[in-house]
Amino acid sequence: MTSATIIRLSDRMGLDSHLQNTEETSETGQTAPAAERPARATTASMQSLLAHYFETNPPVQDTAPFEAVRLDALSTPVSAPTGSPSAQAQQPEETSAAPSQDWPASAQTLIDSLRQENERLREQLREQTLQLQNAQGLADSDVLTPTLNRRAFLREMQRAMADCRRYGEDACLIFLDMDGFKSINDAHGHAAGDAALIYVAQTLNASVREGDSVGRIGGDEFAILLRRADLQSSRIKAMKLEAELMMGTFEYGGLHLKTGGSFGVRAYAGQASAESWLSEADAAMFLVKKSSR
């Protein structure tokens, strides 16, 4: 095999000649050779290089089968025994014709640019993922209190119901309707009512475990979803919350105001939907409120 048979991969691809012959028109109408401007790696530029290679180097039908050489033979040439005349004659050719392991400078520039663009896109994807998570959190949160809104709370109930059916777990729902909320609004204004809602939400959040959920169902109504909790322990939890609200106060406008609540507890017992389970807990709360009057 002669040195003319072994051709550098970079020469066959035509990367150098293609980039050197490429010109770009500036805003003033003048053209500048590609060597005077930095090469930017884009998908289009790589496709252009490949297209240029196949246009200028069409496949050649080799009619001499014994002269065809596999590509891997270029990197592992068969050498003659050391010291023989043929080995001494071939040594200069093998040294000069050995394919380079490095890309040409122009191709390396394109590769580096592609890597930088890839990293930039990865960072942009990470930022968009965080923004999506933040937007999802805002969509699930109540507009006033630090709790879930009704839609998100119902979704958590559906997940708990699925786990109860699949794994035989216990789950209970506590429904709360605030007492004296209307009188706070009438006596001190709606801003005081908002402060009362926030106070109740914070009290409920401080009393639940990780994995439990607190949601504002609407107006002055809240609900607590207790995962892996039976009916007896959930009733004890409701009584403790009722006592804490009755003894506690919240501050508004230099005043220490009080509010309370009535609690209803309903365990999961194969209800058909989250809405039906919530309605049963609401009915249990109404019976408690009615009996206390």
C-alpha positions in Angstrom: 0.0 0.0 0.0 1.4 3.3 -1.1 1.2 6.6 0.8 -1.2 7.9 -1.8 -3.6 5.1 -0.8 -3.7 6.2 2.9 -5.5 9.5 3.1 -6.0 11.5 6.3 -9.6 11.4 7.4 -9.7 15.2 7.7 -8.6 15.6 4.1 -11.3 13.2 2.9 -14.0 15.0 4.8 -12.8 18.2 3.2 -13.4 20.2 6.4 -10.4 22.6 5.9 -11.0 23.3 2.3 -14.7 23.8 2.9 -14.3 26.2 5.7 -11.6 28.2 3.9 -13.7 28.5 0.7 -16.8 29.7 2.7 -17.4 33.5 2.7 -19.9 35.5 4.5 -21.5 38.8 3.5 -21.4 41.5 6.1 -23.9 44.3 6.7 -21.8 46.6 4.4 -22.0 44.2 1.5 -18.3 43.2 1.8 -17.3 39.6 2.1 -14.8 38.2 4.6 -13.1 34.8 4.3 -14.1 32.2 6.9 -10.6 32.2 8.4 -11.1 35.8 9.7 -14.3 35.0 11.6 -14.9 32.4 14.4 -16.6 29.2 13.2 -19.9 28.5 15.1 -21.0 25.0 15.4 -24.6 24.5 14.3 -26.5 21.6 13.0 -26.7 23.3 9.6 -22.9 23.8 9.4 -22.2 20.2 10.1 -24.7 19.1 7.5 -23.1 21.5 5.1 -19.7 19.9 5.7 -21.1 16.4 5.1 -22.9 17.5 2.0 -19.8 19.2 0.6 -17.8 16.0 1.3 -20.2 13.7 -0.6 -20.6 16.2 -3.5 -16.8 16.5 -4.0 -15.9 13.0 -3.1 -18.4 10.6 -4.7 -18.0 6.9 -4.0 -15.4 5.2 -6.2 -16.0 1.7 -7.5 -12.8 -0.2 -7.0 -12.2 -2.7 -9.7 -9.1 -4.1 -8.1 -10.3 -6.2 -5.2 -6.8 -7.0 -4.0 -6.0 -3.2 -3.6 -9.1 -2.5 -1.4 -8.1 -1.7 2.1 -10.4 -1.8 5.1 -10.6 1.4 7.2 -9.4 -0.3 10.3 -6.3 -1.4 8.4 -5.3 2.2 8.1 -4.8 2.4 11.9 -3.2 -1.0 12.2 -0.9 -1.5 9.2 0.9 -4.8 8.8 4.6 -4.3 9.0 7.4 -6.5 7.6 9.9 -8.2 9.9 12.3 -5.8 11.5 15.6 -5.4 9.7 14.4 -6.6 6.3 14.8 -4.4 3.2 11.1 -4.1 2.8 10.6 -2.9 6.4 13.3 -0.3 5.9 11.6 0.9 2.7 8.2 1.0 4.2 9.1 2.7 7.5 9.2 6.3 6.1 5.9 5.8 4.3 4.1 4.4 7.4 5.4 7.3 9.5 4.4 10.0 7.1 1.0 8.4 6.1 -0.2 7.5 9.6 -3.7 9.0 10.1 -3.7 11.9 12.7 -5.7 11.2 15.9 -6.5 15.0 16.3 -9.2 16.8 14.5 -8.3 19.8 12.3 -8.4 23.2 14.1 -11.5 24.2 12.2 -13.4 21.0 13.1 -12.3 21.2 16.8 -13.7 24.7 16.9 -17.0 23.4 15.7 -17.0 20.6 18.3 -16.2 23.0 21.1 -18.9 25.3 20.0 -21.4 22.4 19.9 -20.5 21.4 23.4 -21.0 25.0 24.7 -24.3 25.2 23.0 -25.3 21.9 24.4 -24.4 23.0 28.0 -26.4 26.2 27.4 -29.4 24.3 26.4 -29.1 22.0 29.4 -29.0 25.0 31.8 -32.0 26.6 30.0 -33.9 23.3 30.5 -33.0 23.2 34.2 -34.3 26.8 34.6 -37.5 26.1 32.8 -38.1 23.0 34.9 -37.7 25.1 38.1 -40.1 27.7 36.7 -42.6 25.0 35.9 -42.4 23.6 39.4 -42.8 27.0 40.9 -45.8 27.7 38.7 -47.3 24.3 39.7 -46.8 25.2 43.4 -48.6 28.6 42.9 -51.5 26.8 41.1 -52.0 24.4 44.0 -51.8 27.0 46.8 -54.6 28.9 48.3 -54.7 32.6 47.4 -54.7 33.8 51.0 -53.7 31.1 53.5 -50.6 28.8 53.5 -52.7 25.7 52.5 -53.7 23.8 49.4 -56.6 25.1 47.4 -59.7 22.9 47.0 -58.6 21.4 43.7 -55.1 20.4 44.9 -56.6 19.0 48.2 -59.0 16.9 46.3 -56.2 15.5 44.2 -54.3 14.6 47.4 -57.5 12.8 48.7 -57.7 10.8 45.5 -54.1 9.7 45.9 -54.8 8.7 49.5 -57.9 6.7 48.5 -55.8 4.8 45.9 -53.2 3.9 48.5 -56.0 2.7 50.9 -57.5 0.5 48.2 -54.1 -0.9 47.1 -52.3 -1.4 50.3 -55.1 -1.5 52.9 -54.0 1.7 54.6 -56.2 3.8 56.9 -56.9 7.4 56.3 -59.2 10.0 57.9 -60.6 13.3 57.0 -61.1 16.2 59.5 -63.5 18.9 58.4 -63.4 22.3 60.1 -65.8 25.2 60.0 -64.7 28.3 61.9 -66.9 29.7 64.7 -67.4 33.4 65.0 -65.9 34.3 61.7 -68.8 36.5 60.6 -68.7 38.5 63.8 -65.0 39.2 63.4 -65.6 40.5 59.9 -68.6 42.6 61.1 -66.7 44.1 64.1 -63.2 44.6 62.7 -63.5 44.4 59.0 -62.5 41.9 56.3 -58.8 42.4 56.9 -59.3 41.1 60.4 -61.2 38.2 58.9 -58.2 37.5 56.6 -55.9 37.5 59.7 -58.2 35.0 61.4 -58.1 32.7 58.4 -54.3 32.8 58.3 -54.1 32.1 62.0 -56.3 29.0 61.7 -54.3 27.8 58.7 -51.0 28.2 60.5 -52.4 26.3 63.6 -53.5 23.4 61.4 -50.2 23.2 59.5 -48.3 23.1 62.8 -50.3 20.1 64.0 -50.0 17.7 61.1 -47.3 15.2 60.2 -45.2 15.0 57.1 -47.3 13.4 54.4 -50.6 14.9 55.7 -52.3 17.7 53.9 -54.2 20.8 54.9 -56.5 22.6 52.5 -58.9 25.5 52.4 -62.1 24.2 51.0 -63.8 27.6 50.7 -64.6 30.6 52.8 -64.0 29.7 56.4 -63.9 26.0 55.9 -60.7 23.9 56.1 -60.0 20.2 55.9 -57.1 18.0 57.1 -56.2 14.7 55.4 -54.5 12.3 57.8 -52.6 9.4 56.1 -52.2 6.1 57.9 -54.5 7.3 60.8 -57.5 5.4 62.2 -60.7 6.9 63.3 -60.0 7.0 67.1 -56.6 8.8 66.7 -58.1 11.2 64.3 -60.9 12.2 66.7 -58.3 12.8 69.4 -56.5 15.0 66.9 -59.7 17.0 66.2 -60.4 17.5 69.9 -56.8 18.8 70.5 -57.2 21.3 67.6 -60.5 22.5 68.9 -59.0 23.2 72.3 -56.0 24.9 70.9 -58.1 27.3 68.8 -60.4 28.1 71.8 -57.5 28.9 74.1 -55.4 30.7 71.5 -55.6 34.3 70.1 -54.3 36.1 67.1 -53.2 39.8 66.9 -54.8 42.3 64.7 -54.5 46.1 65.0 -53.1 45.9 68.5 -56.0 43.7 69.6 -55.8 40.0 70.6 -58.8 38.3 69.0 -60.2 34.8 69.4 -61.8 32.4 67.1 -62.8 28.7 67.3 -64.1 26.0 65.1 -66.3 22.9 64.9 -64.7 19.6 63.7 -66.1 16.6 61.9 -64.2 13.4 61.4 -64.8 10.7 58.8 -62.7 7.7 58.0 -62.2 6.3 54.5 -64.6 3.5 54.0 -64.5 2.9 50.3 -66.3 6.1 49.2 -66.9 6.4 45.5 -65.1 9.7 45.1 -63.2 12.4 47.0 -66.1 14.7 46.8 -68.4 12.2 48.5 -65.8 11.6 51.3 -65.5 15.3 51.8 -69.3 15.7 51.9 -69.5 13.0 54.6 -66.9 14.8 56.7 -68.8 18.0 56.2 -72.0 16.4 57.4 -70.2 15.0 60.5 -69.0 18.6 61.3 -72.6 20.0 60.9 -73.9 17.5 63.5 -71.2 18.6 65.9 -71.9 22.3 65.4 -75.6 21.7 65.7 -75.3 19.7 69.0 -73.1 22.4 70.6 -75.7 25.2 70.1 
